[in-house]
C-alpha cells in the first residue's frame, strides 16, 4: 500500500515539474515565430537595350586613316552587315580618304609624286566578324547597356595612286548598344596592300580608327 502511494506521489510530482517546462518551451517557440523578421526583397527592373530579332545592320562611320609613307587623314564610309548567328556576322564596307603628302614631298616641296586624283583612296571590303566577349555596362541602378568586344577579318580591293591593290584587312572593335536596334562601334583595322610609289613594290600596313553609328533592321 505504501509503495502504491509512493508511485502516485512521484507521478504527480513529475507532472507538476514537467508542466512549467512545457509551457516555457511553447512560449519560447511562440515568441520566436512572433519575432521572426521576413525580409522585404525588391526586384530591380533594368531598362536593357536589345537587338531583338533584327539581323541586318547599316552603319556610317568616320575616323582617321594612317597610310604608310603618308600622313594621317580623315576617312569616312558606310557598312552593310548581316548577323548570321549571335556570334558571327558578315559585312561589306566602302570607305574613302584623301591622302596627303609623303615625308619626301614635305622635305622637298618641289617634288610631286602623285597628282590630286591619285591621292584619292577608296576601298571595298568584305569581312567576317566574331563576337568574342559579350558583356554589360551599368550606367545607373536601373539602366544597362549591352556591349561586345569583337574580331574581324577579310579581303577586298583598294584603289590608290592610280592602281588597284588586293587588300587584306583584320581588326578589333567594341560595340555598345544604346537603344533597341541602335549601337555605336569603335573599331581599329589594319588594311594591308602593296604600293610602288617609290619605284619598288612593298607591302604596307595602313591603320584605321573609326567610330560608327549602327542601325539594326
SVG drawing of the C-alpha trace seen along z (x, -y; Angstrom):
<svg xmlns="http://www.w3.org/2000/svg" viewBox="-2 -73 66 75">
<polyline fill="none" stroke="black" stroke-width="0.4" points="0.0,0.0 2.8,-2.3 4.5,-1.5 1.3,-2.4 1.0,-5.8 4.7,-6.5 4.2,-5.7 1.2,-8.0 3.1,-10.8 6.0,-10.5 3.7,-10.6 2.1,-13.8 5.4,-15.4 6.8,-14.6 3.7,-16.1 3.9,-19.2 7.7,-19.6 7.3,-18.9 4.3,-21.2 6.1,-24.5 8.9,-23.4 6.4,-22.5 4.8,-25.9 8.2,-27.7 9.1,-25.8 5.8,-26.6 6.1,-30.3 9.7,-30.4 8.5,-28.9 5.6,-31.4 8.0,-34.3 10.4,-33.1 7.7,-33.0 6.4,-36.4 9.9,-38.0 10.7,-36.4 11.6,-39.1 10.6,-38.4 13.0,-40.2 11.5,-42.7 13.1,-41.9 12.5,-44.4 13.3,-43.3 15.2,-45.9 13.8,-46.4 16.5,-47.1 16.0,-49.1 18.1,-46.9 18.7,-47.7 18.5,-44.7 19.0,-43.9 15.9,-41.7 15.4,-39.7 16.8,-42.3 19.5,-40.6 20.6,-43.4 22.5,-46.5 23.6,-49.6 26.3,-51.9 28.0,-55.1 31.5,-55.8 34.2,-58.4 37.7,-58.5 41.4,-58.5 43.4,-56.5 47.2,-56.4 48.6,-55.3 52.1,-54.1 54.7,-56.5 52.0,-59.2 50.4,-61.3 47.2,-60.6 44.0,-61.9 40.2,-61.7 38.3,-58.7 34.6,-58.0 32.4,-55.4 29.4,-53.0 28.9,-49.4 26.1,-46.9 26.1,-43.8 24.1,-40.7 24.2,-38.8 24.3,-35.1 24.1,-33.9 24.5,-35.6 28.3,-35.0 29.0,-35.5 28.3,-38.4 29.4,-39.4 29.9,-43.0 30.6,-44.8 32.2,-48.2 33.1,-51.2 35.5,-53.9 37.3,-56.8 40.0,-59.2 42.2,-61.9 45.8,-61.1 48.3,-63.9 51.9,-64.3 54.8,-61.9 57.7,-62.7 59.8,-63.1 57.4,-65.7 57.4,-67.6 61.2,-67.8 61.3,-68.7 58.4,-71.0 59.2,-70.9 58.8,-67.1 55.4,-65.8 54.9,-62.0 51.1,-61.9 48.5,-64.0 45.5,-65.2 43.3,-62.4 45.9,-59.8 45.7,-60.9 42.1,-59.8 41.9,-56.4 38.9,-54.2 38.4,-50.7 35.8,-47.9 36.0,-45.3 34.2,-42.0 34.7,-41.0 33.7,-38.2 33.2,-39.1 33.1,-37.1 31.6,-38.4 34.3,-37.4 33.4,-38.9 29.8,-40.0 29.1,-42.0 27.1,-44.7 27.7,-48.3 25.7,-49.6 25.1,-53.4 22.6,-53.8 20.9,-51.4 18.1,-50.9 19.8,-51.2 22.3,-48.8 23.7,-48.7 24.8,-45.5 28.4,-45.6 30.6,-43.2 34.2,-43.0 34.6,-41.5 37.2,-40.5 37.0,-41.0 39.0,-39.8 38.5,-39.8 39.6,-40.8 38.9,-43.5 40.3,-46.0 41.9,-49.4 42.2,-52.0 45.1,-54.3 47.8,-56.0 46.1,-55.1 46.2,-51.3 44.0,-48.6 45.6,-46.6 44.3,-43.4 43.7,-44.1 43.8,-42.0 42.0,-43.5 41.9,-42.5 41.0,-44.3 39.1,-44.6 36.1,-46.5 33.9,-47.4 30.1,-47.8 27.7,-49.5 24.0,-49.0 22.4,-52.2 18.8,-51.7 16.9,-48.8 18.3,-48.4 20.9,-51.3 24.6,-51.0 27.9,-52.8 31.0,-50.9 34.7,-51.9 36.8,-49.9 40.6,-49.5 41.6,-47.9 44.8,-47.3 44.5,-47.4 47.4,-45.6 48.1,-46.2 51.1,-46.7 52.2,-50.0 55.1,-51.0 55.1,-54.8 58.9,-54.9 59.7,-52.6 59.8,-49.4 56.7,-47.4 56.3,-46.9 53.6,-45.6 52.2,-48.3 50.2,-48.4 47.7,-51.1 46.0,-51.7 42.4,-52.9 40.5,-54.1 36.8,-54.8 33.6,-55.4 30.3,-54.2 26.6,-54.7 24.7,-51.4 21.0,-50.9 19.6,-47.3 16.5,-46.4"/>
</svg>
